[in-house]
Amino acid sequence: MGRYRIHVATGAWLFSGSFSPVQLWLVGERGEAELELQLKPASGQVEEFEQDVPQDLGPLQFLKLRKHHSLVDDAWFCDRITVQGPGALEEATFPCYRWVQGEDLLTLPEGTARLAGENTLDEFQKHREKELKERQLIYCWGTWHEGLPLTIAADSGKDLPPDMRFHGAKSLDNEQAEKTGALEMVLKRVYNFLNSWDSLEDFDQIFWGPKSTLCEKVHQRWQEDELFGYQFLNGANPMLLRRSTSLPSRLVLPSGMEELQAQLEKELQVHQVLLLSSPYLCGEGNGNGSLFEADFILLDGIPANVIQGEKQYLAAPLVMLKMEPSGKLLPMAIQIQPPNPSYPIPPIFLPSDPPLTWLLAKTWVRSSDFQLLLFQYHFLNTHLVTEVIAVATMRCLPGLHPVFKAFTTLLSVSIALIPHIRYIMEINIGVRTQFDSDSGIFSQAMSTGGGPHVQLFRRAMAKLTYRSLCPPEDLADRGLLGIPSALYAHDALRLWEIIARYVEGIVNLFYHGDDFVRGDPELQAWCREITEVGLCHAQDRGFPVSFQSRAQLCHFLTMCLFTCTAQHAAVNFSQGMFEGKSWELEPCISECLVDSRFFPPRQAWLFWVPNTPCTMRMPPPTTKEDVTMATLMGSLPDVRQSCLQMLFVKQVHQQKPNMVPLGYHTEEYFSGPEPKAVLRQFQADLDNLEREIVARNEQLDLPYEYLKPSCIELNSDAI
């Protein structure tokens, strides 16, 4: 006879507990025993039991459980169950982290990760095969629009498995936020009976409520060229800027602009001389500066939305910018539209133009940036890519697989994240519904909404390359390495390095050589599922269809984790408006976790509408003449559209009460000390980076905080 000590942990969410009795069985190498327990799990509690078992079960392999119900079938969210056996037997952990409902028998394997060829018992292989067959019936691929990444086959959140849906507290939080935001919009509309604006100061009438320090600075300085250029490096969308290696072919200069031509060529020559003599100096932005460009050609020819019977307008600007020795990035010229048969030589707008003319040109650029940020760099490159990873993971990797443990949660010892896999599907279903709805916020407020967004997505899909999702390659391709004032680039590279070390540490624990990677059929199937199925034959864009080495696997896993966490933070939270008490690290992130009042700052580039308008209501100017305040105000969003933009920004980027930063979580899927040691080093690296960024930001007028580890949310409900 042996005595077993059992700990049953229930989720801390609202409604995680159950009034229904739970029955447990222990399955060991030498036998199986039913436990005579009267277990009725309570939310947020860990219940402890001791049970005498007459036979010798040996090392535990599985735990079976069944939840009965009496009057109602109230679901139970089980975190994990740990069992300490008699004698020298090690404690066995059985991760669950899912909803248990109905009366079906649920079998949980012991939490040690195993590759397919490492199973010591045939029962493990049978378990993983059965699990995948069941999952492949539940997690099916669907098509949102042809030519776009595949999605989960579900029309609403109700069609998803319970484990992938918002829990009760999250649903209540979302509903409350929606009601509050809608009420605020109504109040702003009641306060302003206008349909349009007469002056820029009129926007102040809806610019109220809690705002960040940066939000106020944008409000005060949005017309300055310095802030305009800064946003390409460190604003809401730092993904478009690239260093010029030649003058763009679309940049046809009208006669009389020989001086501009000479200035542009001089900047190119400075770059080329520095590149030949010292790439480091060129990268550092020392010397006399260099030439950069931001080309919005992806928008060229896309038809604009029609909102309440009024045609909206789109443009495809080109901006040429110069980096000064101080690191300031200043605009030199703007071409609002590329040459076409109607306008073979479109006008070039200059900082020396009349102030309103130059401001209108910059406003067209900022509105175009809104479209690419929202649709290409945010929803496609983070949301949809994450959903592909999530669905492929559920279809191809059994729970015993180390990469599944990695990609189902950034747990005590894992590589990626269950909050993203758990919630990304329901989030994306809601967003897709809004995109396609005639009454949705995108159709009612944005110039690419109401149908044109599909064409934009398809064009952006062709630009979605493997290199574009990997900062070392992407930043090198865009010529942005080593520029001191490129704060996004610096922080992205540092985070990539930290994540890569973490991934390598975990991978090397389970794959002892390249042959182990090549010989893992489940891993290879997962890779093919992502590239060939979910991303629609993306091998033509550099995505791998197989893993041939540990290095290749590590690079891919690092890309996945970076995309789902850090990159999403860079293009999502930079849009928001709030600033709360930030995560003050004394000495590190972990010490802040005990206080739920701490949350990362939400700063704003989009909340002050004139800085990044969601739509433009007049055609792009074809001449520099006769630009008046009435022209500018007639082009900017009207009152209703502006309120909708502010509502969108506030709703999408509101503070979350359950924020968990990257690297910190309570779930445990792996067993053993080695993965936990890898995690501790990961956390230490994140803490060190946090201190570096905090110290740097103290010296900056505009601190860059979106990639500060404490501001990178693990919870995908932040999306």
Protein Blocks (a to p, Z undefined) as FASTA:
>chain_A
ZZddddddddfbehkacfbdcddddddfkbccdddddddddehiacddddddfbdnbjaf
bdcdddddfkbccddddfbdcdddehjbccddddfkiadedjbdcddddfbdcdfklpfb
fklmmmmmmmmmmmmmmmccddfbghiacddddfbfklpcfklpccfklmmmmmmmmmmm
mmmmmmmmmmpmcfbdfbfklmmmmmgcjddfklmmmmmmmmpmklmmmmmmmmmblmlb
ccdfbdcfklccdehilmmmmmmmmmmmmmmmmmmmommlmmnopajbpaddddfklmgo
pacddeehiacddddddddddddfkopacdfbdcfbacdfklmbacdddfkbcfklmmmm
mmmmmmmmmmmmmmmmmmmmmmmmmmmmmmmmmmmmcfklmklmmmnoccfkbfbdfklm
mmmmmmmmmmmmmmmpmkbmklmmpfkgghlmmmmmmmmmmmmcfklmmmklmmmmnopg
hiaklmmlmmmmmmmmmmmmmmmmmmmmmmgbfklmmmmmklmmmmmmmmmmmnooplln
opafbdfbfklmmmmmmmmmmmmmmmmmmmmmmmmmbdcddddddfbfklmmmpmkbccd
dddfklmmmlmccbdfbdcdfbfghiafklmmmmmccfklmmmmmmmmmmmmgccfkbcc
ehiafbdfbgcjklmmmmmmmmmmmmmmmmmmmmmmmmpfbdcfklgmklmcfblklZZ
